[in-house]
Amino acid sequence: LMGTLLGLTLARAALAEAGRRTWRRRLHPRRAGAMLGLGLVVTTGVASAQARGQIDLTPERRFSLTSQSKAVLSQVNAPIHVIGFTQPGSAQQVEMRSLLRRYQVAKGNLTFEFIDPDAQPGRAKELGAGSYGEILLRVGENRAFVNEISEVDVTSAIQRLSRAEPPLACFTVGHGERDITDQRADGYQNFATRLKHLGYDTTGLALAAEGGAARLA
């Protein structure tokens, strides 16, 4: 857009020169137009590089955070720092950057960076990264890894890390109930894993055992 405006400015300056003029007089408005256009291009480029806003024109709003994620971010007061472990310029990094930019737009004190484990093995090992594609989240002093590049996983991790004590989902045991460690189709392991992604801790609870009633209360 700014390049087009620069061209139009130069064209207008040239078309406005009616009659015969000396080369000195002809160059003067062109220089002024060129300086004006160049100034606009540079100013707009610097401003756009610093801008954090975005406009999502997709019908399904797939490049915008959901209202649930925005609600979670609004309740976090501590600064959030995110480290993505990926190769520079890879499709994986593009996907990470696109996702994290949405969070940055909604949360001004969220920052992120990328680390290439091959180029910086020492730092990757120090931070505890195990493979490409991992995301390390830091909310205040708390930290956790996310293995999936998805809004659900990142938001759930932020919610967990922002709480001093996460909510607890208790599953009764001792009378043939479904088990949260059972991987079979009628087991509850997948359900328990999903709850963890949503920010819950999970545990078994024997109501008849000592302390069971107090824990339930």
Secondary structure by P-SEA (a helix, b strand, c coil): caaaaaaaaaaaaaaaccccccccccaaaaaaaaaaaaaaaaaaaaaaaaccbbbbccccccccccaaaaaaaaacccbbbbbbbcccccaaaaaaaaaaaaaaaaccccccccccccccaaaaaaaccccccbbbbbccccccccccccaaaaaaaaaaaaccccbbbbbbcccccccccccccccaaaaaaaaaaabbbbbbbcccccccccccc
